[in-house]
Amino acid sequence: MHTAEKEGAGLDIRYLKGVGEKRAAQLTRLGIRTVDDLLGFYPRDYVDYSHPYPVAGAPYDVKCVVRATVYGKNGGARIRGGRQMAKATAGDDTAGLILTYFNNPYALQKLEVGREYLFFGKVGGTFTAREMVNPVMLTVESAAASPLVPVYPQTEGVSSAYLAKCVRAAFAAAPDIEEPLPAALIEKYRLCGKAEALQKIHFPQSRQDVQAARRRLIFEELLALQLGLLLLRGREAAHTGAPMRPADLSPFWNALPFAPTGAQRRAAQEILADLGKKTPMNRLLQGDVGSGKTLVAAAGVYAAAQSGYQSVLMAPTEILAAQHADTLDRLLAPLGIRVALLTGSVKGAAKKAALRAIAAGEVELVVGTHAVLSAGVEFARLGFAVTDEQHRFGVRQRSLLAAKADHPHLLVMSATPIPRTLGLLMFGDLDISVLDELPPGRTPVKTYAITGKKRADMYGFVRRQLAAGRQAYIVCPVIDEGENDMQAVTTYYTDVAQPLLEHYRVGLMHGRLKAAEKAAVMDAFKAGALDVLVSTTVIEVGVDVPNANIIVIENAERYGLSALHQLRGRVGRGKGEAYCVLISDHATDAVKKRLSFLCHTNDGFEIAKFDLETRGPGDFFGSRQHGLPTLRIADLMADSRALYAAQKEALALVGADPALRSPGNAGMRRLAEELFSGDTALTVSYTHLRAHETRHDLVCRLLLEKKKKNNTKKKKKR
């Protein structure tokens, strides 16, 4: 065993006093492998023993602290099921209290008859026979010395009391705790030191101690987060190879058959200002469903063309790419801007012709999927690159796109409204433009939440809408563990949708269809050859069918509110009323509250804020989309002031010391490395790490890709 393993914060948890191999395995389930991990395993709450209730005054069925004297105890007995039960009697001047313990033969041994204790738990029983089952006990003397007792997240075999004992041993094993924060920041924000903060968070003497510790540790964690993002994404001050002269957008606006919103004009001017700078633009354009992001991107394409530069727009699906190409061609062709579509489905002579035209500079805008990143695609003079639905593209794809030219200007678009606080966090390397207005004429979608009992009535309503010449979406998620999207939606299509809509033309869409098959189904639906489309969430992004006025979402509780809002945005794009029906049989208060909120608002930003507050960023973006590391103590929404301060200081630190190599910054670099990648360094290539991908995800992905390549080689040899 190395010396580093034997002592200090890096001590393997197995060698901590009172742990050993078995306990270490249990602690590993909580993410605790070293003493440092243990010290960073913060309490989730505290039991305050400073203000106990008298027995008669204790509230029923609520966890509380009761002060009582033990009067007597029995020897215990076995009951049905082989369980052991032991009882003790206690009380005070106001009432008696029965203490009942199950499968805890040592509990009574710890109690002395005639001695006063503090008991924590729920008071039940009757008015005349109050009872506490398996209460936590503390002596009056211990409570006086440490009135706030930490409550830790637990796992099987590891109690909160045991964790507190281990933490005390950890402080003894690591007496010299490193101070990672620069002294200037500690002084500037009047923070307590790291050692003091850890002592106060684990064993506070007052609520003020907890507040001081949390303030320090939250700032440190958010600073590490911001530094990690900056180190991962790199903030090169490169000069763009596409400097553009000021452009007059008047011809573009005047050519439109409608008036743009004020938000669209404002965002377009922000883009124009960026295009005129020496450094390449890195801007996030976000807006609610239907807010007109494509029009703003088209304004940027027009401006680039006026300076003689080509543009490219990359969409996540062929369906969406084709839709963008049609829309942009209608907007830009009258202004002399030629548009080419390049997807995997474009093959043979058509592909060769498109590649020649792009290389020769004969088209000003290329719209495509990942196909635009392939080696054979060469641009004559690429200056402006746009990615739509940015959360579906990673840093690697964005960097490959940027590699097609000399630091082109980059615009990334998102239809997931992100509160500005979180936007600044996640896209610290991007400026943000927000479209907070909807074009006039957009009718809010009427939204209803029902249970499965009303499904038949709901289908009756759908049939009446279809009879009136309208179309409908029905979205079906995976229901059973281990089931794939194709199985789930196919079963629903066969067993539910077709029988209830037997006289109508019902189509089926899922992620396992080939691109050409998806396109054929979608084209049929857009052309009116299908009345109903039963689908997975592949229809979430960008599909525009104005005649579709109703969407039904089964098992709605399985989606975040922002995802439901995205799906709801598939309807309400034409004239007349539009409807969204959410079906859920989960009757919990939390589900009812979430779905009710969606029914009463169409504001995507308010929905996103509510979703984040109730579900957290991980659920909000989906497990594979945001890739932010798990925070131990900070809350992105509640700690916004600390977040802004941390971002400002992170920018200053990286600006003065880009790699954080100076001795004063080494501690924060180490924390940033640990936050993002556990026990490995932030040395990931910018071109390999995908946006919203953790270092752990990267390692797993590369290993799988390597395995896949090896398997392919073996098959070829055979």
Secondary structure, DSSP 8 states (H G I E B T S, - for coil): --HHHHSSTT-BGGGSTT-HHHHHHHHHTTT--BHHHHHT---SEEEE-SS-B-GGGS-BTSEEEEEEEEEEE---EE-GGG-EEEEEEEE-SS-EEEEEEES-TTTGGG--TT-EEEEEEEEEE-SSSEEEES-EEEEHHHHHH--EEEE---BTTB-HHHHHHHHHHHHHH--S----S-HHHHHHTT---HHHHHHHHHS-SSHHHHHHHHHHHHHHHHHHHHHHHHHHH-------S--------HHHHHTSSS---HHHHHHHHHHHHHHTSSS--EEEEEE-TTS-HHHHHHHHHHHHHHTT-EEEEE-SSHHHHHHHHHHHHHHHGGGT--EEEE-TT--HHHHHHHHHHHHTT--SEEEESGGGGSTT---SSEEEEEESSGGGS-HHHHHHHHTTSSS-EEEEEESS---HHHHHHHTTTSEEEEE----TT----EEEEE-GGGHHHHHHHHHHHHHTT-EEEEE----STT--HHHHHHHHIIIIIHHHTTTS-EEEE-TTS-HHHHHHHHHHHHTTS-SEEEE-GGGSSS---TTEEEEEETTGGGS-HHHHHHHHTTS-SSSS--EEEEE-----HHHHHHHHHHHT---HHHHHHHHHHHHHHHHHH-TTT------SS--TTTTHHHHHHHHHHHHHHHHHSTT--SGGGHHHHHHHHHHHHTTS-S---TTTS-TT--HHHHHHHHHHHHHHHHHHHHHHH-
